[in-house]
């Protein structure tokens, strides 16, 4: 089973930024439960992959265990966690990616609580 988790600060930022449209945005993010291999691969730190999912002009960054995602079939994806950790627009895309990589290197995936 694939589980999509959105960290609390990002959830609040989505509600503040999108207001009424936030329901649609959250459904778009939760759509990864049905298609876990979607999203653009941006990089990896250890075995944690950093991927991006776009919605209009915004990018939503999430972390996933690369080993499980790569080797498992759709039926074999058991207990795979996809954690959305950050959002940015095109202008601040590189800053967001570098921040995620820095946190992963220094603290690990638990740094996004």
C-alpha positions in Angstrom: 0.0 0.0 0.0 1.3 3.4 -0.9 0.8 6.2 1.6 1.1 9.9 0.7 1.9 12.2 3.7 2.0 16.0 3.6 4.1 17.6 6.4 2.1 20.1 8.5 3.9 23.3 7.5 3.4 22.5 3.8 -0.3 21.6 4.4 -0.8 25.0 6.1 1.0 26.8 3.3 -1.2 25.1 0.7 -4.3 26.1 2.5 -3.1 29.7 2.8 -1.9 30.0 -0.8 -4.7 28.2 -2.7 -7.7 28.8 -0.4 -10.8 27.2 -2.1 -8.6 25.5 -4.7 -6.6 23.7 -2.0 -9.0 20.7 -2.1 -8.1 20.2 -5.8 -4.4 20.6 -5.0 -4.5 18.1 -2.2 -6.4 15.6 -4.4 -3.7 16.0 -7.0 -1.0 15.2 -4.5 -2.9 12.2 -3.1 -3.2 10.9 -6.7 0.3 9.4 -6.2 -1.4 6.6 -4.3 -2.8 5.3 -7.6 0.3 6.0 -9.7 3.3 5.9 -7.4 5.9 6.1 -10.1 4.8 9.5 -11.5 6.7 12.7 -10.8 10.0 13.9 -12.1 13.1 12.6 -10.5 15.3 15.5 -9.3 18.1 13.8 -7.4 18.9 11.4 -4.6 20.6 11.6 -1.3 21.6 8.1 -0.2 18.6 5.9 -1.1 16.1 8.7 -0.7 14.8 10.1 -4.0 13.7 13.7 -4.4 10.9 13.9 -6.9 8.7 16.8 -8.1 5.0 16.9 -9.0 3.7 20.0 -10.8 0.4 21.8 -10.4 -0.1 24.8 -12.6 2.9 27.1 -11.9 3.9 25.4 -8.7 6.1 22.5 -7.9 5.6 20.1 -5.0 8.6 18.2 -3.8 8.4 14.8 -2.1 10.7 12.1 -0.8 10.4 8.4 -1.5 12.5 5.3 -0.8 14.2 4.8 -4.1 15.0 1.1 -3.5 11.4 0.1 -3.0 10.1 2.3 -5.8 12.6 1.0 -8.4 12.4 -2.7 -7.6 8.8 -3.3 -6.8 5.9 -3.8 -9.2 2.7 -1.9 -8.6 1.2 -4.8 -6.7 4.4 -5.2 -4.6 4.5 -1.7 -3.3 3.8 -2.5 0.3 4.2 0.2 2.9 5.8 2.8 0.6 5.7 6.3 2.1 5.8 9.4 -0.1 6.3 12.5 2.0 5.6 15.9 0.5 8.0 18.3 2.2 8.2 21.6 0.2 6.5 23.8 -2.4 7.9 26.4 -4.7 7.2 28.3 -7.9 9.6 28.2 -10.9 11.6 31.2 -9.6 12.7 29.5 -6.4 12.9 26.0 -7.7 16.6 25.5 -7.3 16.7 27.0 -3.8 14.0 24.6 -2.7 15.8 21.6 -4.1 19.1 22.6 -2.5 17.4 23.2 0.9 15.9 19.7 0.7 19.2 18.1 -0.1 20.9 20.0 2.7 18.4 18.8 5.3 18.6 15.3 4.1 22.4 15.3 4.3 22.5 16.9 7.8 19.5 15.4 9.6 17.9 12.8 7.3 14.3 12.3 6.2 13.1 12.9 9.8 14.2 16.6 9.5 10.9 17.4 7.8 8.4 17.1 10.6 
